[in-house]
Amino acid sequence: MESVTVSTKYQVVIPLKIRKLLGVKAGQKMHVIAYDNRVVLIPVRPIQEARGSLKGMNTDGFREEEDEARP
């Protein structure tokens, strides 16, 4: 587990090992979420990177019956 120190400007440095693991680049945007007494940083990725990520997913039961009846 890596540890960081919060600076007087409330900034932290993401350790190199974590940056490499997640592919985080300088200047990249991050979503910051407070969750269950934690701070979670999520790298913002272009929507194009998600293309094809749900291929083969079973979608049975996800649509409303009225939607299925529409032409």
PDB file of N, H, CA, C and O in Angstrom:
ATOM      1  N   MET A   1       0.837  -1.172   0.000  1.00  0.00           N
ATOM      2  CA  MET A   1       0.000   0.000   0.000  1.00  0.00           C
ATOM      3  C   MET A   1       0.884   1.237   0.000  1.00  0.00           C
ATOM      4  O   MET A   1       1.846   1.328   0.763  1.00  0.00           O
ATOM      5  N   GLU A   2       0.550   2.177  -0.856  1.00  0.00           N
ATOM      6  H   GLU A   2      -0.231   2.103  -1.476  1.00  0.00           H
ATOM      7  CA  GLU A   2       1.303   3.431  -0.944  1.00  0.00           C
ATOM      8  C   GLU A   2       0.692   4.474  -0.015  1.00  0.00           C
ATOM      9  O   GLU A   2      -0.517   4.470   0.215  1.00  0.00           O
ATOM     10  N   SER A   3       1.518   5.359   0.515  1.00  0.00           N
ATOM     11  H   SER A   3       2.500   5.362   0.328  1.00  0.00           H
ATOM     12  CA  SER A   3       1.043   6.468   1.346  1.00  0.00           C
ATOM     13  C   SER A   3       1.486   7.779   0.730  1.00  0.00           C
ATOM     14  O   SER A   3       2.563   7.868   0.140  1.00  0.00           O
ATOM     15  N   VAL A   4       0.643   8.801   0.871  1.00  0.00           N
ATOM     16  H   VAL A   4      -0.231   8.729   1.350  1.00  0.00           H
ATOM     17  CA  VAL A   4       0.981  10.131   0.381  1.00  0.00           C
ATOM     18  C   VAL A   4       0.686  11.142   1.480  1.00  0.00           C
ATOM     19  O   VAL A   4      -0.016  10.840   2.446  1.00  0.00           O
ATOM     20  N   THR A   5       1.230  12.344   1.322  1.00  0.00           N
ATOM     21  H   THR A   5       1.800  12.589   0.537  1.00  0.00           H
ATOM     22  CA  THR A   5       1.000  13.420   2.274  1.00  0.00           C
ATOM     23  C   THR A   5       0.228  14.527   1.580  1.00  0.00           C
ATOM     24  O   THR A   5       0.534  14.892   0.445  1.00  0.00           O
ATOM     25  N   VAL A   6      -0.762  15.054   2.259  1.00  0.00           N
ATOM     26  H   VAL A   6      -1.010  14.757   3.181  1.00  0.00           H
ATOM     27  CA  VAL A   6      -1.535  16.170   1.723  1.00  0.00           C
ATOM     28  C   VAL A   6      -0.735  17.445   1.987  1.00  0.00           C
ATOM     29  O   VAL A   6      -0.336  17.713   3.121  1.00  0.00           O
ATOM     30  N   SER A   7      -0.501  18.238   0.920  1.00  0.00           N
ATOM     31  H   SER A   7      -0.825  18.021  -0.001  1.00  0.00           H
ATOM     32  CA  SER A   7       0.283  19.468   1.054  1.00  0.00           C
ATOM     33  C   SER A   7      -0.570  20.577   1.679  1.00  0.00           C
ATOM     34  O   SER A   7      -1.769  20.406   1.895  1.00  0.00           O
ATOM     35  N   THR A   8       0.059  21.698   1.960  1.00  0.00           N
ATOM     36  H   THR A   8       1.034  21.838   1.785  1.00  0.00           H
ATOM     37  CA  THR A   8      -0.670  22.844   2.521  1.00  0.00           C
ATOM     38  C   THR A   8      -1.702  23.385   1.541  1.00  0.00           C
ATOM     39  O   THR A   8      -2.611  24.109   1.946  1.00  0.00           O
ATOM     40  N   LYS A   9      -1.579  23.048   0.257  1.00  0.00           N
ATOM     41  H   LYS A   9      -0.840  22.460  -0.073  1.00  0.00           H
ATOM     42  CA  LYS A   9      -2.558  23.441  -0.764  1.00  0.00           C
ATOM     43  C   LYS A   9      -3.563  22.309  -1.020  1.00  0.00           C
ATOM     44  O   LYS A   9      -4.307  22.348  -2.000  1.00  0.00           O
ATOM     45  N   TYR A  10      -3.580  21.310  -0.145  1.00  0.00           N
ATOM     46  H   TYR A  10      -2.976  21.279   0.651  1.00  0.00           H
ATOM     47  CA  TYR A  10      -4.474  20.149  -0.246  1.00  0.00           C
ATOM     48  C   TYR A  10      -4.242  19.336  -1.515  1.00  0.00           C
ATOM     49  O   TYR A  10      -5.182  18.801  -2.102  1.00  0.00           O
ATOM     50  N   GLN A  11      -2.991  19.251  -1.928  1.00  0.00           N
ATOM     51  H   GLN A  11      -2.227  19.686  -1.451  1.00  0.00           H
ATOM     52  CA  GLN A  11      -2.617  18.474  -3.105  1.00  0.00           C
ATOM     53  C   GLN A  11      -1.907  17.195  -2.657  1.00  0.00           C
ATOM     54  O   GLN A  11      -1.261  17.157  -1.610  1.00  0.00           O
ATOM     55  N   VAL A  12      -2.045  16.144  -3.483  1.00  0.00           N
ATOM     56  H   VAL A  12      -2.570  16.175  -4.334  1.00  0.00           H
ATOM     57  CA  VAL A  12      -1.316  14.901  -3.247  1.00  0.00           C
ATOM     58  C   VAL A  12      -0.652  14.480  -4.554  1.00  0.00           C
ATOM     59  O   VAL A  12      -1.117  14.833  -5.638  1.00  0.00           O
ATOM     60  N   VAL A  13       0.434  13.726  -4.442  1.00  0.00           N
ATOM     61  H   VAL A  13       0.811  13.439  -3.562  1.00  0.00           H
ATOM     62  CA  VAL A  13       1.123  13.185  -5.611  1.00  0.00           C
ATOM     63  C   VAL A  13       0.756  11.707  -5.708  1.00  0.00           C
ATOM     64  O   VAL A  13       0.914  10.954  -4.747  1.00  0.00           O
ATOM     65  N   ILE A  14       0.266  11.302  -6.875  1.00  0.00           N
ATOM     66  H   ILE A  14       0.138  11.913  -7.656  1.00  0.00           H
ATOM     67  CA  ILE A  14      -0.055   9.886  -7.084  1.00  0.00           C
ATOM     68  C   ILE A  14       1.273   9.155  -7.295  1.00  0.00           C
ATOM     69  O   ILE A  14       2.045   9.521  -8.181  1.00  0.00           O
ATOM     70  N   PRO A  15       1.540   8.141  -6.498  1.00  0.00           N
ATOM     71  CA  PRO A  15       2.823   7.436  -6.621  1.00  0.00           C
ATOM     72  C   PRO A  15       3.039   6.859  -8.020  1.00  0.00           C
ATOM     73  O   PRO A  15       2.086   6.460  -8.691  1.00  0.00           O
ATOM     74  N   LEU A  16       4.295   6.819  -8.450  1.00  0.00           N
ATOM     75  H   LEU A  16       5.069   7.143  -7.905  1.00  0.00           H
ATOM     76  CA  LEU A  16       4.675   6.354  -9.781  1.00  0.00           C
ATOM     77  C   LEU A  16       4.115   4.968 -10.088  1.00  0.00           C
ATOM     78  O   LEU A  16       3.598   4.739 -11.181  1.00  0.00           O
ATOM     79  N   LYS A  17       4.211   4.055  -9.147  1.00  0.00           N
ATOM     80  H   LYS A  17       4.631   4.241  -8.259  1.00  0.00           H
ATOM     81  CA  LYS A  17       3.717   2.694  -9.351  1.00  0.00           C
ATOM     82  C   LYS A  17       2.224   2.702  -9.715  1.00  0.00           C
ATOM     83  O   LYS A  17       1.798   1.966 -10.605  1.00  0.00           O
ATOM     84  N   ILE A  18       1.441   3.526  -9.032  1.00  0.00           N
ATOM     85  H   ILE A  18       1.787   4.124  -8.309  1.00  0.00           H
ATOM     86  CA  ILE A  18       0.002   3.623  -9.288  1.00  0.00           C
ATOM     87  C   ILE A  18      -0.254   4.320 -10.623  1.00  0.00           C
ATOM     88  O   ILE A  18      -1.128   3.897 -11.380  1.00  0.00           O
ATOM     89  N   ARG A  19       0.497   5.384 -10.920  1.00  0.00           N
ATOM     90  H   ARG A  19       1.207   5.727 -10.305  1.00  0.00           H
ATOM     91  CA  ARG A  19       0.336   6.097 -12.199  1.00  0.00           C
ATOM     92  C   ARG A  19       0.590   5.167 -13.377  1.00  0.00           C
ATOM     93  O   ARG A  19      -0.149   5.181 -14.361  1.00  0.00           O
ATOM     94  N   LYS A  20       1.637   4.363 -13.267  1.00  0.00           N
ATOM     95  H   LYS A  20       2.237   4.353 -12.467  1.00  0.00           H
ATOM     96  CA  LYS A  20       1.951   3.416 -14.352  1.00  0.00           C
ATOM     97  C   LYS A  20       0.878   2.347 -14.475  1.00  0.00           C
ATOM     98  O   LYS A  20       0.469   2.004 -15.584  1.00  0.00           O
ATOM     99  N   LEU A  21       0.421   1.822 -13.354  1.00  0.00           N
ATOM    100  H   LEU A  21       0.753   2.101 -12.453  1.00  0.00           H
ATOM    101  CA  LEU A  21      -0.594   0.777 -13.347  1.00  0.00           C
ATOM    102  C   LEU A  21      -1.881   1.250 -14.028  1.00  0.00           C
ATOM    103  O   LEU A  21      -2.500   0.498 -14.781  1.00  0.00           O
ATOM    104  N   LEU A  22      -2.281   2.496 -13.761  1.00  0.00           N
ATOM    105  H   LEU A  22      -1.778   3.107 -13.150  1.00  0.00           H
ATOM    106  CA  LEU A  22      -3.527   3.030 -14.310  1.00  0.00           C
ATOM    107  C   LEU A  22      -3.343   3.817 -15.596  1.00  0.00           C
ATOM    108  O   LEU A  22      -4.325   4.194 -16.237  1.00  0.00           O
ATOM    109  N   GLY A  23      -2.095   4.071 -15.981  1.00  0.00           N
ATOM    110  H   GLY A  23      -1.298   3.765 -15.460  1.00  0.00           H
ATOM    111  CA  GLY A  23      -1.845   4.834 -17.204  1.00  0.00           C
ATOM    112  C   GLY A  23      -2.209   6.302 -17.078  1.00  0.00           C
ATOM    113  O   GLY A  23      -2.620   6.925 -18.057  1.00  0.00           O
ATOM    114  N   VAL A  24      -2.063   6.860 -15.885  1.00  0.00           N
ATOM    115  H   VAL A  24      -1.728   6.354 -15.090  1.00  0.00           H
ATOM    116  CA  VAL A  24      -2.396   8.262 -15.644  1.00  0.00           C
ATOM    117  C   VAL A  24      -1.277   9.146 -16.190  1.00  0.00           C
ATOM    118  O   VAL A  24      -0.098   8.900 -15.935  1.00  0.00           O
ATOM    119  N   LYS A  25      -1.657  10.169 -16.938  1.00  0.00           N
ATOM    120  H   LYS A  25      -2.615  10.368 -17.145  1.00  0.00           H
ATOM    121  CA  LYS A  25      -0.698  11.106 -17.534  1.00  0.00           C
ATOM    122  C   LYS A  25      -0.828  12.481 -16.891  1.00  0.00           C
ATOM    123  O   LYS A  25      -1.884  12.820 -16.356  1.00  0.00           O
ATOM    124  N   ALA A  26       0.236  13.269 -16.941  1.00  0.00           N
ATOM    125  H   ALA A  26       1.093  12.993 -17.376  1.00  0.00           H
ATOM    126  CA  ALA A  26       0.210  14.637 -16.415  1.00  0.00           C
ATOM    127  C   ALA A  26      -0.857  15.441 -17.150  1.00  0.00           C
ATOM    128  O   ALA A  26      -0.959  15.370 -18.374  1.00  0.00           O
ATOM    129  N   GLY A  27      -1.641  16.195 -16.410  1.00  0.00           N
ATOM    130  H   GLY A  27      -1.558  16.252 -15.415  1.00  0.00           H
ATOM    131  CA  GLY A  27      -2.683  17.020 -17.000  1.00  0.00           C
ATOM    132  C   GLY A  27      -4.007  16.300 -17.215  1.00  0.00           C
ATOM    133  O   GLY A  27      -4.998  16.919 -17.602  1.00  0.00           O
ATOM    134  N   GLN A  28      -4.027  14.994 -16.964  1.00  0.00           N
ATOM    135  H   GLN A  28      -3.222  14.491 -16.649  1.00  0.00           H
ATOM    136  CA  GLN A  28      -5.253  14.218 -17.158  1.00  0.00           C
ATOM    137  C   GLN A  28      -6.288  14.594 -16.106  1.00  0.00           C
ATOM    138  O   GLN A  28      -5.944  14.847 -14.952  1.00  0.00           O
ATOM    139  N   LYS A  29      -7.547  14.629 -16.504  1.00  0.00           N
ATOM    140  H   LYS A  29      -7.826  14.424 -17.442  1.00  0.00           H
ATOM    141  CA  LYS A  29      -8.643  14.928 -15.591  1.00  0.00           C
ATOM    142  C   LYS A  29      -8.992  13.678 -14.786  1.00  0.00           C
ATOM    143  O   LYS A  29      -8.866  12.553 -15.269  1.00  0.00           O
ATOM    144  N   MET A  30      -9.431  13.903 -13.554  1.00  0.00           N
ATOM    145  H   MET A  30      -9.533  14.817 -13.162  1.00  0.00           H
ATOM    146  CA  MET A  30      -9.844  12.814 -12.669  1.00  0.00           C
ATOM    147  C   MET A  30     -11.188  13.178 -12.042  1.00  0.00           C
ATOM    148  O   MET A  30     -11.429  14.334 -11.693  1.00  0.00           O
ATOM    149  N   HIS A  31     -12.059  12.177 -11.903  1.00  0.00           N
ATOM    150  H   HIS A  31     -11.863  11.239 -12.186  1.00  0.00           H
ATOM    151  CA  HIS A  31     -13.272  12.354 -11.116  1.00  0.00           C
ATOM    152  C   HIS A  31     -12.867  12.113  -9.665  1.00  0.00           C
ATOM    153  O   HIS A  31     -12.104  11.192  -9.373  1.00  0.00           O
ATOM    154  N   VAL A  32     -13.382  12.948  -8.753  1.00  0.00           N
ATOM    155  H   VAL A  32     -14.001  13.696  -8.991  1.00  0.00           H
ATOM    156  CA  VAL A  32     -13.086  12.792  -7.330  1.00  0.00           C
ATOM    157  C   VAL A  32     -14.403  12.504  -6.625  1.00  0.00           C
ATOM    158  O   VAL A  32     -15.349  13.288  -6.710  1.00  0.00           O
ATOM    159  N   ILE A  33     -14.455  11.388  -5.937  1.00  0.00           N
ATOM    160  H   ILE A  33     -13.687  10.752  -5.868  1.00  0.00           H
ATOM    161  CA  ILE A  33     -15.686  10.956  -5.275  1.00  0.00           C
ATOM    162  C   ILE A  33     -15.389  10.648  -3.813  1.00  0.00           C
ATOM    163  O   ILE A  33     -14.419   9.960  -3.497  1.00  0.00           O
ATOM    164  N   ALA A  34     -16.239  11.168  -2.921  1.00  0.00           N
ATOM    165  H   ALA A  34     -17.027  11.727  -3.178  1.00  0.00           H
ATOM    166  CA  ALA A  34     -16.174  10.792  -1.514  1.00  0.00           C
ATOM    167  C   ALA A  34     -17.080   9.580  -1.351  1.00  0.00           C
ATOM    168  O   ALA A  34     -18.277   9.662  -1.626  1.00  0.00           O
ATOM    169  N   TYR A  35     -16.525   8.459  -0.909  1.00  0.00           N
ATOM    170  H   TYR A  35     -15.553   8.392  -0.686  1.00  0.00           H
ATOM    171  CA  TYR A  35     -17.285   7.216  -0.808  1.00  0.00           C
ATOM    172  C   TYR A  35     -16.899   6.467   0.464  1.00  0.00           C
ATOM    173  O   TYR A  35     -15.742   6.091   0.651  1.00  0.00           O
ATOM    174  N   ASP A  36     -17.873   6.259   1.321  1.00  0.00           N
ATOM    175  H   ASP A  36     -18.813   6.565   1.169  1.00  0.00           H
ATOM    176  CA  ASP A  36     -17.668   5.442   2.521  1.00  0.00           C
ATOM    177  C   ASP A  36     -16.417   5.871   3.293  1.00  0.00           C
ATOM    178  O   ASP A  36     -15.557   5.049   3.611  1.00  0.00           O
ATOM    179  N   ASN A  37     -16.332   7.157   3.583  1.00  0.00           N
ATOM    180  H   ASN A  37     -17.031   7.825   3.325  1.00  0.00           H
ATOM    181  CA  ASN A  37     -15.213   7.731   4.348  1.00  0.00           C
ATOM    182  C   ASN A  37     -13.862   7.604   3.626  1.00  0.00           C
ATOM    183  O   ASN A  37     -12.810   7.537   4.263  1.00  0.00           O
ATOM    184  N   ARG A  38     -13.911   7.573   2.278  1.00  0.00           N
ATOM    185  H   ARG A  38     -14.765   7.628   1.761  1.00  0.00           H
ATOM    186  CA  ARG A  38     -12.700   7.501   1.456  1.00  0.00           C
ATOM    187  C   ARG A  38     -12.760   8.560   0.371  1.00  0.00           C
ATOM    188  O   ARG A  38     -13.832   9.082   0.062  1.00  0.00           O
ATOM    189  N   VAL A  39     -11.615   8.877  -0.203  1.00  0.00           N
ATOM    190  H   VAL A  39     -10.744   8.453   0.047  1.00  0.00           H
ATOM    191  CA  VAL A  39     -11.536   9.709  -1.399  1.00  0.00           C
ATOM    192  C   VAL A  39     -11.123   8.786  -2.535  1.00  0.00           C
ATOM    193  O   VAL A  39     -10.100   8.107  -2.453  1.00  0.00           O
ATOM    194  N   VAL A  40     -11.929   8.763  -3.605  1.00  0.00           N
ATOM    195  H   VAL A  40     -12.760   9.315  -3.673  1.00  0.00           H
ATOM    196  CA  VAL A  40     -11.659   7.886  -4.738  1.00  0.00           C
ATOM    197  C   VAL A  40     -11.383   8.754  -5.962  1.00  0.00           C
ATOM    198  O   VAL A  40     -12.182   9.630  -6.295  1.00  0.00           O
ATOM    199  N   LEU A  41     -10.255   8.517  -6.632  1.00  0.00           N
ATOM    200  H   LEU A  41      -9.606   7.806  -6.361  1.00  0.00           H
ATOM    201  CA  LEU A  41      -9.909   9.221  -7.866  1.00  0.00           C
ATOM    202  C   LEU A  41     -10.118   8.266  -9.033  1.00  0.00           C
ATOM    203  O   LEU A  41      -9.578   7.159  -9.042  1.00  0.00           O
ATOM    204  N   ILE A  42     -10.904   8.695 -10.015  1.00  0.00           N
ATOM    205  H   ILE A  42     -11.343   9.594 -10.007  1.00  0.00           H
ATOM    206  CA  ILE A  42     -11.184   7.859 -11.173  1.00  0.00           C
ATOM    207  C   ILE A  42     -10.730   8.599 -12.423  1.00  0.00           C
ATOM    208  O   ILE A  42     -11.245   9.680 -12.712  1.00  0.00           O
ATOM    209  N   PRO A  43      -9.773   8.042 -13.177  1.00  0.00           N
ATOM    210  CA  PRO A  43      -9.308   8.718 -14.391  1.00  0.00           C
ATOM    211  C   PRO A  43     -10.450   8.898 -15.393  1.00  0.00           C
ATOM    212  O   PRO A  43     -11.205   7.964 -15.665  1.00  0.00           O
ATOM    213  N   VAL A  44     -10.562  10.102 -15.932  1.00  0.00           N
ATOM    214  H   VAL A  44      -9.949  10.860 -15.711  1.00  0.00           H
ATOM    215  CA  VAL A  44     -11.557  10.374 -16.967  1.00  0.00           C
ATOM    216  C   VAL A  44     -10.990   9.851 -18.279  1.00  0.00           C
ATOM    217  O   VAL A  44      -9.882  10.211 -18.674  1.00  0.00           O
ATOM    218  N   ARG A  45     -11.749   9.009 -18.942  1.00  0.00           N
ATOM    219  H   ARG A  45     -12.650   8.716 -18.621  1.00  0.00           H
ATOM    220  CA  ARG A  45     -11.320   8.420 -20.205  1.00  0.00           C
ATOM    221  C   ARG A  45     -12.279   8.843 -21.306  1.00  0.00           C
ATOM    222  O   ARG A  45     -13.466   9.039 -21.045  1.00  0.00           O
ATOM    223  N   PRO A  46     -11.787   8.988 -22.531  1.00  0.00           N
ATOM    224  CA  PRO A  46     -12.685   9.309 -23.646  1.00  0.00           C
ATOM    225  C   PRO A  46     -13.705   8.187 -23.830  1.00  0.00           C
ATOM    226  O   PRO A  46     -13.376   7.014 -23.659  1.00  0.00           O
ATOM    227  N   ILE A  47     -14.935   8.544 -24.177  1.00  0.00           N
ATOM    228  H   ILE A  47     -15.202   9.497 -24.317  1.00  0.00           H
ATOM    229  CA  ILE A  47     -15.996   7.555 -24.339  1.00  0.00           C
ATOM    230  C   ILE A  47     -15.645   6.537 -25.415  1.00  0.00           C
ATOM    231  O   ILE A  47     -16.126   5.405 -25.366  1.00  0.00           O
ATOM    232  N   GLN A  48     -14.823   6.911 -26.377  1.00  0.00           N
ATOM    233  H   GLN A  48     -14.432   7.830 -26.417  1.00  0.00           H
ATOM    234  CA  GLN A  48     -14.425   5.997 -27.444  1.00  0.00           C
ATOM    235  C   GLN A  48     -13.690   4.772 -26.892  1.00  0.00           C
ATOM    236  O   GLN A  48     -13.741   3.699 -27.494  1.00  0.00           O
ATOM    237  N   GLU A  49     -13.015   4.921 -25.761  1.00  0.00           N
ATOM    238  H   GLU A  49     -12.974   5.792 -25.272  1.00  0.00           H
ATOM    239  CA  GLU A  49     -12.293   3.789 -25.171  1.00  0.00           C
ATOM    240  C   GLU A  49     -13.241   2.701 -24.678  1.00  0.00           C
ATOM    241  O   GLU A  49     -12.825   1.553 -24.522  1.00  0.00           O
ATOM    242  N   ALA A  50     -14.505   3.037 -24.431  1.00  0.00           N
ATOM    243  H   ALA A  50     -14.843   3.969 -24.558  1.00  0.00           H
ATOM    244  CA  ALA A  50     -15.474   2.059 -23.948  1.00  0.00           C
ATOM    245  C   ALA A  50     -16.096   1.260 -25.087  1.00  0.00           C
ATOM    246  O   ALA A  50     -16.782   0.268 -24.841  1.00  0.00           O
ATOM    247  N   ARG A  51     -15.865   1.678 -26.324  1.00  0.00           N
ATOM    248  H   ARG A  51     -15.308   2.484 -26.524  1.00  0.00           H
ATOM    249  CA  ARG A  51     -16.477   1.006 -27.469  1.00  0.00           C
ATOM    250  C   ARG A  51     -16.122  -0.482 -27.481  1.00  0.00           C
ATOM    251  O   ARG A  51     -14.952  -0.863 -27.428  1.00  0.00           O
ATOM    252  N   GLY A  52     -17.162  -1.307 -27.552  1.00  0.00           N
ATOM    253  H   GLY A  52     -18.113  -0.998 -27.595  1.00  0.00           H
ATOM    254  CA  GLY A  52     -16.966  -2.749 -27.606  1.00  0.00           C
ATOM    255  C   GLY A  52     -16.770  -3.408 -26.257  1.00  0.00           C
ATOM    256  O   GLY A  52     -16.630  -4.630 -26.197  1.00  0.00           O
ATOM    257  N   SER A  53     -16.755  -2.649 -25.170  1.00  0.00           N
ATOM    258  H   SER A  53     -16.869  -1.657 -25.219  1.00  0.00           H
ATOM    259  CA  SER A  53     -16.481  -3.240 -23.862  1.00  0.00           C
ATOM    260  C   SER A  53     -17.636  -4.093 -23.343  1.00  0.00           C
ATOM    261  O   SER A  53     -17.439  -4.902 -22.437  1.00  0.00           O
ATOM    262  N   LEU A  54     -18.831  -3.929 -23.897  1.00  0.00           N
ATOM    263  H   LEU A  54     -18.991  -3.272 -24.633  1.00  0.00           H
ATOM    264  CA  LEU A  54     -19.977  -4.717 -23.449  1.00  0.00           C
ATOM    265  C   LEU A  54     -20.369  -5.792 -24.461  1.00  0.00           C
ATOM    266  O   LEU A  54     -21.443  -6.384 -24.359  1.00  0.00           O
ATOM    267  N   LYS A  55     -19.504  -6.037 -25.425  1.00  0.00           N
ATOM    268  H   LYS A  55     -18.631  -5.556 -25.507  1.00  0.00           H
ATOM    269  CA  LYS A  55     -19.785  -7.021 -26.459  1.00  0.00           C
ATOM    270  C   LYS A  55     -20.065  -8.387 -25.823  1.00  0.00           C
ATOM    271  O   LYS A  55     -19.317  -8.855 -24.965  1.00  0.00           O
ATOM    272  N   GLY A  56     -21.168  -9.017 -26.268  1.00  0.00           N
ATOM    273  H   GLY A  56     -21.776  -8.637 -26.965  1.00  0.00           H
ATOM    274  CA  GLY A  56     -21.523 -10.325 -25.759  1.00  0.00           C
ATOM    275  C   GLY A  56     -22.327 -10.301 -24.478  1.00  0.00           C
ATOM    276  O   GLY A  56     -22.671 -11.358 -23.949  1.00  0.00           O
ATOM    277  N   MET A  57     -22.643  -9.094 -23.956  1.00  0.00           N
ATOM    278  H   MET A  57     -22.364  -8.236 -24.386  1.00  0.00           H
ATOM    279  CA  MET A  57     -23.412  -8.989 -22.724  1.00  0.00           C
ATOM    280  C   MET A  57     -24.853  -9.460 -22.948  1.00  0.00           C
ATOM    281  O   MET A  57     -25.466  -9.119 -23.960  1.00  0.00           O
ATOM    282  N   ASN A  58     -25.385 -10.227 -22.024  1.00  0.00           N
ATOM    283  H   ASN A  58     -24.888 -10.503 -21.202  1.00  0.00           H
ATOM    284  CA  ASN A  58     -26.759 -10.697 -22.109  1.00  0.00           C
ATOM    285  C   ASN A  58     -27.688  -9.549 -21.728  1.00  0.00           C
ATOM    286  O   ASN A  58     -27.656  -9.088 -20.587  1.00  0.00           O
ATOM    287  N   THR A  59     -28.507  -9.083 -22.651  1.00  0.00           N
ATOM    288  H   THR A  59     -28.533  -9.458 -23.578  1.00  0.00           H
ATOM    289  CA  THR A  59     -29.405  -7.954 -22.406  1.00  0.00           C
ATOM    290  C   THR A  59     -30.844  -8.392 -22.187  1.00  0.00           C
ATOM    291  O   THR A  59     -31.732  -7.541 -22.141  1.00  0.00           O
ATOM    292  N   ASP A  60     -31.107  -9.680 -22.051  1.00  0.00           N
ATOM    293  H   ASP A  60     -30.385 -10.371 -22.088  1.00  0.00           H
ATOM    294  CA  ASP A  60     -32.457 -10.163 -21.792  1.00  0.00           C
ATOM    295  C   ASP A  60     -32.972  -9.590 -20.483  1.00  0.00           C
ATOM    296  O   ASP A  60     -32.272  -9.600 -19.470  1.00  0.00           O
ATOM    297  N   GLY A  61     -34.201  -9.089 -20.512  1.00  0.00           N
ATOM    298  H   GLY A  61     -34.769  -9.080 -21.334  1.00  0.00           H
ATOM    299  CA  GLY A  61     -34.823  -8.583 -19.300  1.00  0.00           C
ATOM    300  C   GLY A  61     -34.490  -7.149 -18.975  1.00  0.00           C
ATOM    301  O   GLY A  61     -34.951  -6.650 -17.949  1.00  0.00           O
ATOM    302  N   PHE A  62     -33.710  -6.450 -19.795  1.00  0.00           N
ATOM    303  H   PHE A  62     -33.336  -6.856 -20.629  1.00  0.00           H
ATOM    304  CA  PHE A  62     -33.346  -5.074 -19.502  1.00  0.00           C
ATOM    305  C   PHE A  62     -34.333  -4.062 -20.075  1.00  0.00           C
ATOM    306  O   PHE A  62     -34.399  -2.930 -19.597  1.00  0.00           O
ATOM    307  N   ARG A  63     -35.089  -4.447 -21.078  1.00  0.00           N
ATOM    308  H   ARG A  63     -35.035  -5.366 -21.467  1.00  0.00           H
ATOM    309  CA  ARG A  63     -36.018  -3.521 -21.700  1.00  0.00           C
ATOM    310  C   ARG A  63     -37.399  -3.651 -21.085  1.00  0.00           C
ATOM    311  O   ARG A  63     -37.814  -4.730 -20.662  1.00  0.00           O
ATOM    312  N   GLU A  64     -38.101  -2.528 -21.044  1.00  0.00           N
ATOM    313  H   GLU A  64     -37.764  -1.651 -21.387  1.00  0.00           H
ATOM    314  CA  GLU A  64     -39.477  -2.538 -20.578  1.00  0.00           C
ATOM    315  C   GLU A  64     -40.342  -3.256 -21.603  1.00  0.00           C
ATOM    316  O   GLU A  64     -40.059  -3.202 -22.799  1.00  0.00           O
ATOM    317  N   GLU A  65     -41.388  -3.923 -21.147  1.00  0.00           N
ATOM    318  H   GLU A  65     -41.618  -3.966 -20.175  1.00  0.00           H
ATOM    319  CA  GLU A  65     -42.269  -4.647 -22.059  1.00  0.00           C
ATOM    320  C   GLU A  65     -42.867  -3.730 -23.112  1.00  0.00           C
ATOM    321  O   GLU A  65     -43.013  -4.128 -24.268  1.00  0.00           O
ATOM    322  N   GLU A  66     -43.218  -2.501 -22.726  1.00  0.00           N
ATOM    323  H   GLU A  66     -43.100  -2.178 -21.787  1.00  0.00           H
ATOM    324  CA  GLU A  66     -43.820  -1.575 -23.702  1.00  0.00           C
ATOM    325  C   GLU A  66     -42.816  -1.168 -24.771  1.00  0.00           C
ATOM    326  O   GLU A  66     -43.207  -0.918 -25.911  1.00  0.00           O
ATOM    327  N   ASP A  67     -41.542  -1.097 -24.433  1.00  0.00           N
ATOM    328  H   ASP A  67     -41.225  -1.300 -23.507  1.00  0.00           H
ATOM    329  CA  ASP A  67     -40.518  -0.780 -25.417  1.00  0.00           C
ATOM    330  C   ASP A  67     -40.359  -1.920 -26.417  1.00  0.00           C
ATOM    331  O   ASP A  67     -40.164  -1.684 -27.609  1.00  0.00           O
ATOM    332  N   GLU A  68     -40.444  -3.152 -25.930  1.00  0.00           N
ATOM    333  H   GLU A  68     -40.603  -3.344 -24.962  1.00  0.00           H
ATOM    334  CA  GLU A  68     -40.299  -4.307 -26.801  1.00  0.00           C
ATOM    335  C   GLU A  68     -41.439  -4.411 -27.802  1.00  0.00           C
ATOM    336  O   GLU A  68     -41.256  -4.925 -28.905  1.00  0.00           O
ATOM    337  N   ALA A  69     -42.625  -3.920 -27.419  1.00  0.00           N
ATOM    338  H   ALA A  69     -42.774  -3.502 -26.523  1.00  0.00           H
ATOM    339  CA  ALA A  69     -43.801  -4.007 -28.286  1.00  0.00           C
ATOM    340  C   ALA A  69     -43.785  -2.964 -29.401  1.00  0.00           C
ATOM    341  O   ALA A  69     -44.498  -3.109 -30.394  1.00  0.00           O
ATOM    342  N   ARG A  70     -42.980  -1.914 -29.245  1.00  0.00           N
ATOM    343  H   ARG A  70     -42.401  -1.796 -28.438  1.00  0.00           H
ATOM    344  CA  ARG A  70     -42.918  -0.869 -30.257  1.00  0.00           C
ATOM    345  C   ARG A  70     -42.203  -1.369 -31.512  1.00  0.00           C
ATOM    346  O   ARG A  70     -41.264  -2.161 -31.431  1.00  0.00           O
ATOM    347  N   PRO A  71     -42.669  -0.885 -32.697  1.00  0.00           N
ATOM    348  CA  PRO A  71     -41.990  -1.304 -33.940  1.00  0.00           C
ATOM    349  C   PRO A  71     -40.635  -0.667 -34.097  1.00  0.00           C
ATOM    350  O   PRO A  71     -39.945  -0.918 -35.085  1.00  0.00           O
TER     351      PRO A  71
END
